[in-house]
Amino acid sequence: MVLGHNVVALIPHIALDQLADYKFPKIPQTSIQGMFYFGPYVMRGKLMVKADGLFAAWKQIPMLEVQISRTPWGEINAPFALVNCRWLHGYERQ
């Protein structure tokens, strides 16, 4: 789970198919492709949402093909991240 006031996203160092050991919820098949504003970070990728497209009530949302720009560590690219919805300030579809 990605909870807490300071955690914006969890980016695992293992392959997505190995996350079954962590009792990770099933990833929805519907996605929103775009640019997302999570806290101080701008993230591009596919936010995986339920078929109804509603995600405001979620605590965490899986995101695929993640690119995070403007970080102190340079650009971060990851195949998967679990993002904390508390930090989502808005998004632009692409």
Backbone hydrogen bonds, N-H to C=O, Kabsch-Sander energy under -0.5 kcal/mol:
donor,donor_aa,acceptor,acceptor_aa,energy
3,L,1,M,-0.7
8,V,6,N,-0.6
10,L,82,L,-2.7
11,I,9,A,-0.6
18,Q,15,A,-1.8
19,L,16,L,-1.6
21,D,18,Q,-1.0
22,Y,19,L,-2.2
23,K,20,A,-1.6
24,F,19,L,-0.9
30,T,49,V,-0.9
32,I,47,L,-2.1
33,Q,31,S,-0.5
34,G,45,G,-2.2
35,M,92,E,-2.5
36,F,43,M,-3.8
37,Y,90,G,-2.9
38,F,36,F,-0.8
38,F,41,Y,-1.8
39,G,37,Y,-0.7
39,G,87,W,-2.9
41,Y,38,F,-2.6
42,V,69,S,-0.9
43,M,36,F,-3.1
43,M,41,Y,-0.6
44,R,67,Q,-2.8
45,G,34,G,-1.9
46,K,64,L,-2.7
47,L,32,I,-2.5
47,L,45,G,-0.6
48,M,46,K,-0.6
48,M,62,P,-2.4
49,V,30,T,-2.5
49,V,47,L,-0.6
50,K,54,L,-0.5
53,G,50,K,-2.4
58,W,55,F,-1.2
61,I,83,V,-2.1
63,M,81,A,-2.6
64,L,46,K,-2.7
65,E,79,P,-1.7
66,V,78,A,-2.1
67,Q,44,R,-2.2
68,I,76,I,-3.2
69,S,42,V,-2.2
69,S,67,Q,-0.6
74,G,71,T,-1.6
76,I,68,I,-2.5
78,A,66,V,-2.5
81,A,63,M,-2.1
82,L,10,L,-2.6
83,V,61,I,-2.6
83,V,81,A,-0.6
84,N,8,V,-2.9
85,C,59,K,-1.9
85,C,83,V,-0.6
86,R,59,K,-0.5
87,W,84,N,-1.7
88,L,85,C,-1.4
89,H,37,Y,-3.5
89,H,87,W,-0.6
90,G,37,Y,-0.7
92,E,35,M,-2.6
94,Q,33,Q,-2.7
